[in-house]
């Protein structure tokens, strides 16, 4: 399944931002990234090392772009952005499918 076919498919994406440089503590910059995720209206779960977002491929990648911009706007001079994507060829992927038995 190509990226174009996945654009409207619901996926899970884990995003981790590692900001460097600037005068602010990294946690302050990460907080700004999380605000972008929260403001997206998508389902998400903040974890200690990354945040998992649930939505269509197009929606989630749009949020990743906003997250990176928020980090630079908050004072990061350099940024590493790690992402992991889980998709399925036939069904939607949800955070709850993986987490319900642990919460």
GIWOGI-V842995 format. One record per pair of residues at least 12 apart in sequence whose C-alpha atoms are under 6 Angstrom apart, sorted by the first residue. I is the first residue (numbers start at 1). J is the second residue. If there is no record, write none. Layout:
BEGIN
{{I,J} {I,J}}
END
This chain:
BEGIN
{{7,57} {7,58} {8,56} {9,56} {10,55} {10,56} {10,92} {10,93} {11,54} {11,55} {11,56} {11,86} {11,87} {11,93} {12,53} {12,54} {12,85} {12,86} {13,52} {13,53} {13,84} {13,85} {14,51} {14,52} {14,83} {14,84} {15,50} {15,51} {15,82} {15,83} {16,50} {16,81} {16,82} {17,80} {17,81} {18,79} {18,80} {19,76} {19,78} {19,79} {20,76} {20,77} {20,78} {20,79} {21,76} {21,77} {22,75} {22,76} {22,77} {29,71} {29,74} {33,67} {33,70} {36,67}}
END
